[in-house]
Amino acid sequence: MKKTIMLVQVPVHKGFVNRLKDSEFIRGLKKTAFIQRFRGVYHSIRFYKNYKKFDYGTEFQDYVCKLPFEYAEITNNGEISACCYLPKNFGNAYKSSFRKAWNSYFAKQVRKSMLNGSFKYCDKTRCRSMQYYNANLVKKTEVEDERLKNIIRNSEINMNSDVKTLSLGMDYTCNLECPSCRTGMRKIGKDEVGFQLAKFNSIIREIGSQLEMIHISGDGDPFSSKVYHTILLKTNWDQYPNLKIGIQTNGIALHDRTWSGLPRSVKSKISYIGISIDGATAHTYEKLRLGGKFEKLISNIEYLANMPDKKDFSISLNLNMIVQVDNYQEMIPLIELGKRIGVDKIGFTYMYNWGTFMQTEYEQKAVHLPSHPEHSKLLAILGNPIFNDPVIDVGNLTYLRQA
């Protein structure tokens, strides 16, 4: 007969420290506002101390980047940053006021790095401004804005809520499934729509009087999103006479009926319309913009290029391509297509891995990397004089033209 072994659980003796950790008092203490703030500061300082910083010597000593002083991107969960290429967000406007998030420990350190010219948190290979020495990067002696002049003069790193440009990334809803930014169709729930609208209204009440530009949007598509559609139609834009609106869209839903449905008060505010188009042929475009129809998109772009409102309201119509191995050979054909249609600007940016690819898969697609087997072909294309045209913006691929 098989012997039965009875297992008896022996209570583990906990020392004083472990008993204290598990006590109701300590668990309650961890939830207090003071401890939460302390932990936030601690993790910020720990990041600041451990992050591998860039060393550019005196290369940017005479320059300042305007973004950390006047530009904010806000995500679906309330995170705020001044640049998507920074290694860390500034803070969270949904967990505190916008101003507190805007003036976090890391935000101040980034501003300090701009003012002292070290730029130690910035990766030049990703930043078009550092490559061009223009756009958001300006010489301190050539700054015209009085507010920024005072900031430089007084070495100010603690800002009010006087943001000039706000980029909205509050709703990732989109009508396409582009592999470069997402896996599968994404749409926020009905309950979250009201939440995001309430947060937007709260933020614009806090910073709206100083705003000069709102970008819609940095994540989904403005014409597939209930949040952005409501913001466009329901916001009292007359309260912000100096404010302009920038639209970034895949263009599929921006046809004549959509545009006609926008009130004049919105149309007159629009400064630019950016169309994301990752190919100059139907085959390439429909491979990279899953769900999109090339013929339909081109029809929409032609409508926008020729509509009277474009001229009446001085709206800039731009095309944007995310450059990767599947489309880099269509960069020049896209320029020719854009000029034939009559767009105002054509921009290029290399593909960044937003977490949608495994590293090995990304390296196979990232033709801008020197290790890529077709990298030399990309360099040859970028050497074409057509890219010298002022309507062409090579973006963060500029450094490859200088190589």
N, C-alpha and C positions, 0 to 999 in steps of 0.2 A: 504494500500500500504506500502510495506517494505521500511523503510528509508535507503537511500544509504549513506554510510559513505565514504567520500573521505580521503584517506591517503596522507598526504603531508610530504615529507622528509625534515626535518629541518637540515640545515647545522650544523655540530658539530664544536664548537669553539675550535681550537687547541691553546694551550699555546705556548710560545716561544720555550721551550725545544723540544716539539714534532714537531714543524715546522722546527726546526734546524735538528732534526733526519732525517726528510723526504726530506731534501734539496739535490739538486744535488751535492753540495760541499761535504757533509758528505758521500753520497753514493759513490762518486768518491774516497774520502779519504780512505774508508774501503777497496778499491781494491788495494791500493798502496802496494808495496813490504815491506815497513817498517812496516805498520800496520799488514800485514799478518804474518811477522816474530814475531812482538810483541804479536799477539794473540797466535801464536804457543808456544812461551816461557811462556806466561801466563797460558795456559791450561796445559803445562807440569809441571809447578811449582804447580798449583792447584792439579793436580793428585798426585804429589810427597808428598804434604802435607796431602792429604786425604786418600791415600791408606793404608789399614790395613797391617802393616808389620809383618813379622815373627820374633820371638825372639828365637834364638838358644843358647843364652849365649856365652860361649867360645868354643862350640863344633867344629866349623870350623875355629877357630882363626889361626891355623897353615897351613890352606889350601888356595888354590886359584883355581878358575874355569877358564880354558883357553878360554872358548867359547866367552865371551864378548870382548876378545882381538884379536881373530883371526878367528872367524867363523861368517858367515852371511847367513841368509835365505832371499830370495827375492820372493815376491808374485806377482800375476798377475797384481795388481795395483801399484806395486813399493814399497810396504811397506817392511822395513828391520827389522829383529830381529836376535838376537843371540841364541834364544831358543824359541820354540813354547809354552813353559809352563810359560814364563814370562807374567806378567799381561798387558803389553803394548809393542807395537813395538817401535823401535828406531827412525825411521823417514821414509821419502819417497824419494827414489833415482830417481823417475820420475819427481818430482817437484823441485828438486835441484840436486847438484852433489852427487855422492855416498859418498864422504868424509863428506859433511855436514850432510847427513842423518846418517852416521856412528858415528858422534860425537854430536848427539843431547844432550839436557839437561838430558833426562832420561838415555841415553846410558852412560853418564859420571857418573851418580849416581849409576847405576848397577856396573860399574867397580870399583867405590869407595867402594861399599859394598863387593866386592870380595877381594879387597886389605886390608880392615880393618877386614875381617873375619866375618862380621855380616851376610852376605848372606840374608838380610832381605826381598829381593824381590822374593826369591826362595822357592818353596813348596817342601819339602823333600819327601812327599808322592807321588809326580809325577816324581821326578828326580832319575834316576837309579844311577847316579854318586854319589849323596849325600848318597844314601843307601849303595852302594858298597865301598865308599871311594876310588874310582879308576877312570879309564877312563878319563874323562875331569877334574876330581878333583885330584889335585896333592899337595903334601906337598911343601911348599915354599922352604924348604931346599933341596928338591930333584929335583927341576926344572933344566932341562939340557939345554933347549933352551936359548941362550944368549940374544935374544931379550926380552923374557919374564922375564929373570933375571933382566935386566935393568929396565923394567917396574915396577917390584916389588920394586927394590932398590930405584927408584926415585918417586914411587907412581904416575905414569903417568896414566891419565885418558883420555887424548886427543890423539887420534891415527891418524896416517897417513892412507892412503888407502891400507896398506900392509896386507890385509886379506889373510889368508892361505887357507881357505876352503870356497867355495861358494856353497850353495844349491839352485837349481833353482825350483821355483814354479810358473813359468810364464805362463803355459798353463795347464788348468785343463781338457783338452780333454782326454777322456778315453773310452775304448770299453766295460767297465762293469758298472753296477749300484749297487755298494756296499752300503748297507744301513748304514754302520758304518761311511761313510764319505760324502755321497751325496744322494739327492733324485732325481731320474731320470737320464737319459743320459745327459751328458754335453759336449759341444764342442764349442770352440771359433770360431768367424766368420773369414772369409777370410781376411777382412781388418785388423783385429787385429793381424794376423800372421806377417805381415810386420812390424807393430808397435813394437811388442815384439822382433822381430829379431834385429831391429834397436837399441832398448834399450839394449839388450844383448851385441851387438857389441860395444856400447858406454861404457858400464860398464867394459867389459873385456879389452878394451884399457886402461882404468884408473887403473885397479887393476891386470891385467893379469900377469904382470911380477913377482909378488910375490906369485901368486896362486900355491898351491901344490895339491889341490883336488877340483873337481867339482862334486857335486851330481846331478844326473838327474834321477828322478825328485821327488819333494816333494808333488805333487798334482795329476796330471794325469798320463798317461802311456807313457813312452818314445817312444814306438813303435806304438802308435796311434796318436801321436802328430806331426803335420807338423812343429811346432816350434822346438821341440827337434830333430826331424829327420834332419832338415836343419842344426841345430847347430852341430850335430854329423858329418854330411857329408861335410859341407862347411867350418867349422872353420879350419884355418891353424894351426893345433896342433903342427907342428914343431917349431912354434915360442915360444912354452912353453915347453922346454925340461924337466922341473922338475914337470910338471903337470900330475896328474892321474885323471881318470874318474870313478865315482861310478854309477852304474845303479840300480835303484829301479823300479821294474815292476811287474805287475800281471802275467807275463809269458805266457799269452795266445797267443800273437802275436810273441813271441820270439822263433821261431822254426828254423829248420836247414836252410831254405831258407833266413830268415831274417838275421841270423848270417853270412851266406856266403856272403850276400850283403854288409856287412860292410868292408871298406878298412882296410888293415893291419895296417895303421897308427893309426886308431881308436882302433882296437882290442888290439894293444900293449900298449895302454894307460889305458885300463880298469883294475881297481884294484879289483873290486868285482861286482857280480850280486846278488841283493837281490830279492827274489821271495815272494810276499805276498800271503800266502796260509792260509785260515782260517778254515781248516778242514782236517782231515785225511781220510775221506770217501767222496764218491760222494754225498751222501745225504746232509751232513752238508755243504760241500764246496759250492755246487750249490745253497743252500739256502742263504748263506751269501755273495757269490760272484755272484750276479745275471748276467746271460749272459755267465758265464764261464762254461767250460766242464772239469770235473775232469780228465777224461781219457786222454784228449788232453794235459792238463797241465802236468800230470805226464810223458807223453811221451816227452814233451819239456824239463822237468827237467832232465830226464835220458839222453837225447841227450847232454845237457850242461855239465852234470857231467862226461861224457865219451869223449867229443870232445878233440882232440889233443891240440887245442888252450888253453884250460884251464891250462894244464901243461906247455906249451911253454911260456905263458905269466903270469904264476903264478896268475891266476884269482881265487878268493875265491867265492864259490857258497853258498849262504845263504838262509834259509827259515825263514819267519817271520809270526807269528800268532798274531792277535788282539784278546785277550782273553775276552770272554763274556759268558753269561749263555748257549748259544746254542752250544758252542764248547769246553768249558774248560775240559770236560771229554775225549777229544781227544788230549790233550796235550802230554801225554805219547805215544799214538799211532803215533802221528806226529814225535816224536823223533825217534821212531823205524823205521818209514817209511823213514825219512831223512837219517838215518844211512845205511839202506838197499840200498838206491839209491847211496849214496856216496857223500852227500853234506858236506861242511866244517863247517857250523855253523847253529844252530837253535835258533832263538830268540823269546821271548814272551814279549808282552806289553799289559797292560790292556786297555780296550776300553775307550776312552775319548769322551765326547759329544762335537762335533764340530758344534753344532747347528742343527743337523739333527733329534734330538729326543726331544719330550716334556720331561720335567724333570721326570714325573712319569713313562714314558716309558723307559727312560734311567735307572732309578733305578731298573726297572724290569730286565734289561739286564746286569747291572753292577755287576757281581757276586763277584768282588773284594771288594765291599763295605761291611763292617761288618753287616749292617742291612739286607743284602740279605738273604733270607731263605736257599740258598744253599752254603753260604759262607764257612761253616765248611767243606763241601765236597771239595771245592777248596783248603783249607788249608791242608787237608789230602793228596791230590794229590801232592801239592808242597813239602810235607814232604818226598816224595819218593827219595831214594838215587840216582836215575838216573839223577836228576837235578844237582848233584855234578860234572858231567862230564864237563870238560873244554870247550867242543864244544857247551854247552848249555848256553845261555844267558837269564836269567830270567827277565832282564830289570827292569822296575819300579815295578815289583811284588816282588822284593827281600825283601822288608820290611815285607811282609807277611810270608816269610820263617823264618824271625828272630823273629816273634811274639810269 
